[in-house]
């Protein structure tokens, strides 16, 4: 008996399976592109704010577009509220005071304090956080005392007169050598270094009218030396009060 096979039918709609997969992948691809575009818009907005602020600080563009400016020579105004710049980001770094501000301030102080620098009573140098003005004990304090000598006040006034013209924050740091101290007033180098720092802050506020929100004080004792404590000259250099002009912008 001969069996007749039924003819196999071929589906002509198999392409729909591949087509549906392709459409799904294409949809996912465009979703990813759209998401990336939104992130890039935020980054471009942040960069525009940073560049505009930097150029205005340098005086290249008048703030908010001044007289004599045209649309062709200005960056478009971008609302800071629309694109907030996170603190500590590269864009935020662009809004900090320029490094050449610190360099110019250094040169002004060196000219104003040339005599004290020559006598090794003051040293000026640029550290990781900004400009450091070291007021050494030999020129400003009696041994074991936190009070600035009266004869050192003219030198101190020249330092203050220059610093008052700039907007940076100041951190006043007291430092000592590693020779132990124990007096009726100070039981340790920690206390002496802190007292000297706070005395300088007090003078800046009460005698020179410095805004208190620009100032801070710290006492480091013997633990941040700048020279070897094994020599007399090294110990003299370590007994100091550092006025650190912070290069980072003052927080509101």
Buried (B, 14 or more C-beta within 10 A) or exposed (E): EEEEEEEEEEEEEEEEEEEEEEEEEEEEEEEEEEEEEEEEEEEEBBBBBBBBBBBBBEEEBEEEBEEEEEEEEBBEEBEEEEBEBEEEEEBBBBEEBEEEBBEEBBEBBEEBBEEBBEEEBBBBEBEEEBBBBBBBBBBBBEEBBBEBBEEBBEBBEBBBEBBEEBEBBBBBBBBBBBEEBEEEEBEBBBBBBBBBBBBBBEBBBEEBEBEEEBBBBBBBBBEBBBBEBEEEEBBBBBBBBBBBBBBEBEEE
